[in-house]
């Protein structure tokens, strides 16, 4: 019996191949870091090198199979996930012409031109697609048209990076709504390409592949891919999706009203809704869920995890070395020193990621404010680190409040996953800040498990996602909010928002460099 599932995940900083058995147990994982090419001639460029990265993926497939100690023909199905927003364009022969990673920001002028063309255009596009021009494929395609016209004229198809992986395996180009909706060209209501947006934005009208739902079987391993990877031509290829949406599926978030926080390099707050709704001021993103007939209101906290990683690299080298010797995690050692610091970090105010404003996305210049230099016992590196943890919670809280304006409810229970969820103290703190019950599942590779669920449902191992979730998703721990701590955080959160606005105003005047700004802001 073919009883294994292989999942390929193309992340921003690395790619992974993960193998599960048909009971949802992770059997092996192979991971390899990769970088994306910056072209000095084009500031903000981040090209996805398809030839080089396909070699990485082939190596990962073989490595994960070897680690699992199985035969390639024991793999019954393969699916994929990837960083969202990254796109690939192909010629009529299926050769890749151009590809970019998710945070490619070279299309700065194209965003400005789109806004100057029609001041209401971006809001109109948002109301149809749930996307602004900040991360979408629209200005990127127009950049190709302006800067590489000969290449633009050869474009025959466009797809997302997760689709590209499956194309390399099957020889067939499809897309699907979860990752496809981040292109900014998918109509939320129809979960298909929007002719209205294509026309409004002067995009080509004939380059869009067929849209199928995640979990759809689209074919088998092609002969060419079988030769290159060693996989069996009998192995089924099942449509994948965007990493955040598949992460929610893998965590069991498959019903309206359920909420997830993914605490990685960036933090995402995802709330399920049963019909597509948009924010009146276009502050919050809206995506198609990987589950049919579900959508998600999404808040994004920029760099929350990366900022903490930067601080550890800059100020905790000694604890990093100690953790390595002990076979431990520097986060756990740091946590032992921040537990006794009171909520609010002695009034220290961190200015990093802001509450999401999707249509005008800019962050203040990063800074710490309101500390005293004559009290090192209070204002030291541990207090600064705790304030960064609290900052992540404040931004998540603000984003959930904006989501509430659209959904009409605030979640009483939130599933917390990603690297930050491994820290029990952090999960408890987050519960206090958000005033919500926090549930941490056992599974740590949630995105890959979600992709494996697509295969399991597509190949009829399960008749529904509920059956898959009931079988494969287990809770590790639960945290309940302390009302006293929440009241302290609520007061400090409101103070933090006011201070942030002032630093933002100074940044917006050009006196300081923003931590990040979307093209055209």
N, C-alpha and C positions, 0 to 999 in steps of 0.2 A: 504493500500500500504506500502510495506517495503521501507522506504525512507532514511535510515541512513547508513553511512559508518563508520567502525571502523578501526583505524590504530594503529599498535603497533610498537614502535620505541625503539630498544635496543642501547642506546648510551654508550659511554665510562664510564661516571659517573652516569648515571641514565637511567631509563626506563620510557616510557610514553605510555599512551593509550589515543587517541584523537578521538572524535566522530564528524563527519561532517554530515550536511543534504545533500540532493541531489542537492542543489544549491551552495554547497561549503562553507557554513557558519559553523564556528566552534561552536559546541554546548556544548562540555565539554572537559576537559582535566584532567587526573590524572597522577601524576608524583611521582616517588620514587627513591631516590638515592640508588646506590649499589656500592660495592667495589669488587675488584677481588683479589683472594688469591695469595699471594706470598709464594712460597715454599723455605725456607731458604737453603735447600740442593741444589737448582737450582737457582743461581743468575740470576736476570733478568726475572724470571718467573712471569706470570700474568694469572692465570688460571680462566677461566669462569666456574662458578659452576652451571651447568645446573639444578640440582635438586632444589637448593635454588632459583635460578633466575626464574625458571618456576613458583614457588610459588608466587614470586613477580608479574609476568605477570598476573597470574590468579587473584590476588587481584586487580590489576590495571584495568582489564577488568570489573570486577564487580563494582568497584568504579566509573569508568567513565560512566557506564550505569545508576547507581543510580544518579549521578550528573546531567545527561542529562534528567532524569525523563522520560525515555522511557522503553519499554519492550524489552527484548533480541530478540524476534522474529520480531522486527521492523528493525533489522540490516540486510541489504541485502547482504553486502559483507565486507570482511576483507582483508587487505594487511599489509605488514610489511616493515620496513627499519631497518638498523642497522649500527653501526660502521663498517667500512670496515676492511678487512684483518683478522678479527677474524674467527676461524674455529672450526668445531665440527667433530669428527669422531665417527662412529657407528659400532656396530657388526651386524651380519646377522639377529638378531632379532629386530634391530632398537633401541637398547639401546645405550645411549651415553657412549663412552669409555673414551673420553678425549676432552677437549675444552680449547681454550685460547682466551684472549682478544686481541685487535688490536696491542698494543705495547709490547706484550710479546717478550723479547729479549734474551731468554736463548740459542738460537741456534747459539751462537757466533762461536764456533769451527766448526760447520757444514758449516757456510758461508766460513770460511777460507779454509776448506777442498775442498769445491766446486771450489773455485778460484785456489787452488793449483792443482787440478785435471786437469784443463784446463784454461789457462789465458784468453781465449776468450769466455769461456762458458757463463759468466754473460751477456756480450754484445750480444751474440747470442740469449740468452733467451729474453733479452730486445727487440731485433728487432722483435721477434715473438709475444711477449705478452705485451710489453710496461711496464714491471715490472723488477726491479732488485731484488737482494736477500734481500734488506734492510727490507722489510715488507711482503714478500711473504710466502706462505705456504710451499714452497719447503724445505728450511732448517729445518722448524719445523717438517715436516714429517720424515726427516732424523734423527732429534734429537730423535723422538719417536723410530725409528728403532734401534738406538744405545743404548738408555737408558732404554727403556721399550720394549724389543723385544717380550715378550709374548703378550703384548697388541697390538703391531704392527701387529703381525700375525693374530689377530682377526678382524682387520679393514675390513669392508665390504663396507662402503660408507664414503664420505667426503662432507661437505657442509659448506656454510657461515652461520653466525649467523642469518641473516634475513631469510634464508631458514629454519633454525632450528625452528624458531617461527612458521612458517607455517606448518612444519612437526608435531609439537606438536598439532596443531589444526586440521590437515587433515589426519595425519597418512601416508603422502606421501612425499618422499624426492625428490625434484627437486633442480636445481640451475638455475641461469640466468646470462646473460653476464655482467651486470653493477657491481654488487658486486663480482661475480665470477671472473671477470678479475683481481681483486686485489689479487687473489690467486697466480698469476704468472704462471698459467697452462692453461689459456684460450688463444687460438690463436685469435688475433685481427681481422684478415681477415675473418675467418669462424665464429667467435663468439661462438666457441665450444672448447672442450678440445683438447689440442695439443699433438698428439702422438709423435711428434718430441721432445718436451720438456720433456715429460714423459720418453722417452728413454734416452735422453742426461743426465738427472739428476738421473737415476736409481731409478725411482719411481714405485710403484705398477701400473699395467696397467688395473686393473679391479675394481677400487673403485669409479668411477666417475659417478654420477647420470645424468639422462637426463637433457639437457639444454633447457629451454624454455624462450621466451622473457618476460620481465616485462609486466604485464597486461593480461597474459594468465590465464584463469580460470583453476585451477588444481584440483578442487573437492569441497566437502562440509565439514562442521564441522563433525568430526567423532563422533561416539556414546560416546567414552571415553571422548573426549574433551567437548562434550555437558554436560556430567555428571559433569565434573570438573569445568566448567566455567559458566554453566547455559545458554550458547548460543544455538540457535536453529540449529538442524541438516540440516535445509533448507538453512542456510546462506552459501554463496559461498566464497571460498578461492581463492584469486587472487594473482599471483606472484608479489613479491615486488622488492626491489633492494637496492643498496648502498645509504647511507645517502646523500652524496654530489650530486650524480646524480639525486636522487629524489628531492633534494633541488632545483636543476636547473630546473627540470620539473615544480615544484610548483611555480617557479618564472617566468615561461613563456619562458625559454631559450630552444627552440625546433628547431631552424633553424641553418644552417651552418653560421659561422662568429659571432654568438652571444657570449657574454662574461659575466661571473658572478664572483663576489668576495663574498665568504662566510666568514664573519668576526666573527668567534667564538673563542674558546680556541686556536685552530690552525686556520690559514687562508688558504683558498684554492682559487686559481685563475683558473677558468675553461673556456676554449675557445672551441667552437664546430667546428668540421671539418667533411666533408662529406666522407672522406676515411681515413683509418688508416695510420698515418705517425709517424715516431719516430725521436728523436733528434740525430744528428750525433755523439754527445759525450755522449749520454744517460743521459743528465742532467735533463730532464723533463719527468714526468710520462705521460703515455697514457692509457686511459680507454675506454671501451665501454660505451656509454651513455645509459640511460634507454629507450631512444627513438630509435627504430629500424633504422638501416642505418645511425646512427650518432655516432661519437666518440668524445672524449674530450682530449685536451692537458691540463695537470694539473700541476700547480705550487703549492707547499705546503710551507707555512711560519710556521716554528715551534714555538709554544708557544706564538705567538703574543698577543693573548688575555690573556693567563695565566700569562705572564710577567706583564701586566698592572694590573691584579687582585692581583698578589703578591705585587706590589708596593703600591697599595691601602691598602692592609691588613697590610703592614709593616709601612707605613708612613702617612696614612690618617685615622687613627682610629677615630679621632675627627669628621671628616666630615662624616664617616660612621654612627656614632651615631646621628649626626645632621640630616642626610638624613632619618634615621629611624624615628626620631621624627616628621619630616615633611611629612613622607610618600613619600619621593622622592628617587632619585637614586644618589649615591655619584658621579657617572660619570658626571652628569649634574652640580653638585656643583663645581667639579674640573674644568670643562670646562669653567665656568664663570671666573675662575682665569687664564686660559691659553690663552684666546682669544687675549689678547693684547701683548703676547710674540711674537716677530717677527719670520717669517719662518727661520728655521735653529737653533732655540733655542739658540741664542747667541754663536753659534759655538760648542755647546755641542754635543759630538759624542757618541751615544749609540751603544754598541756592544752586540747583542743578536742573533736573528735569522739571518741566512745568506741566500743569493740567493741560490736556490735549485741546488744541484749537486747529482742527484739521485744515480749515480753509485759509488760515494765516498762521503757519506753524513756525514759530521761532522761540528759542529758549534764551533766557537771560545769561549773561556771562557767569561762568561757574565761580562760586565764592562761598566762604564761611563768614558769618557775621555774628556780632554780639557775644564775643568771648573776652575774658579778662586775662591780661598777661601777668597778673600778680598772684594767680592762684593755679599753679600747675597741678595740684592735686585734683582739681575739678576739670580744668580745661587742658586735657592731654589727648594723645592720639586715640585712646579708647573712647573718650567722649565724642570726638570728631567722627569716629566710625559709627558709633551708635546713632548720631544725628543723620548719617547717610542711610542707615536702616530705616529710621523714622521718615526720612524724606521719600523713600520708596513707597512707604505706606500712605503718606499724605497724597502723593500723586495718584495712587490707585484709588484712594477715597474720593478725591476730586473727580476723577474720571467716572467712577460709579455714580456719583451725584449727577453728572451730566447725562449719563445713560438713563438714569431714573426719569429725567425730563421727557425722554422719548418713550420708554417702556411703561412708565406709570408705576413702577415698583422698585424697591431697593432690596437686594437679596439678603435674606436672613442666614443663608448657608452658602458658603463658597468653597469650591474645590481648589486647593493650592498645590501646584506642582512646579517642576523645574528645579534648578540647582539650589535656589534659596529655600525651597521647602524642606530640604534635608536638615535644616537647622531648626530644632524644636523651639528654641527661644524666639527665633525670628517669626515662626508661625504663631506663637502665642502673642507676641507683640502686634502682629498684623491683625489678629482677632480683636485686640483691644482698640486699635486705631479705627478699624472698619465697623466695629460693633456688630460683628457677624460671627456665626459659628464657622470655624475653619476645619475642613476635612482634608487630610493628607493621605492619598492612596499609596499602596505599596509599590506600584509600578513606577519606575523612574524613566523608562524609555517610552513615554506616553505617545509621542508622535508615531514612532515605529509600530507600537502596538495598535494604534488606530488604523494604520495602513494594513496591518495584518488582519484586522477585523474586516476591512474591505474585501480582502481575498477570501476570508472565511465565509462571509455572506455571499460573495459573488459565486463561490464554488459550492454553495448549498450546505456547508458545514453547519451554519446557523440559518434559520428562516427569517430572523430579524436582528437588528442591532441590539434590541433589548435582551434577547437571548444571549448574544455575545457578551454584553456588559455583565449580565448576571453571572455568567460563567467565568469571565476572565478578570474582572475588576474587583479588587479587594481594598478595604480601608486599613491603613496602618495606624493612624492616630487622629484624634479629634480635639480641638481647642475651643474653649468658650470665652467670650469677652468678659472682662472685669469692668463693671459699670463705672467704678471710681476712676480707673485708668482712662477709660474712654472719655469721660468728662474733662479730664486734664488734657488729653490729646485734642479734643474738639476745640477747646479754647486756644491751644497752641497752633492748631491747624489754621484757624481764622487769622491769627496773628501772622503766621508764616505767609499766607496768601497776600496780605497787605504789603509785607516787606518785599515779597517777590515782585509784586507789581511795580514797586519803586525802582528796583534794580533793573527790571525789564525796560522801564521808560528810559533809563540812562543808556542801556544797551541799544535800544531802538534809535536813539539819537546819534549813534555811531561813536560814542565815547568809549565803549567797551566792545570786545569781540563776543558775539553770541556763542553759546556752547554748540548750537546747531541751528541752521535755518533752512527751510525748504526752498527750492528754486523759485525765484520770482517774488520772495517776500522782502 
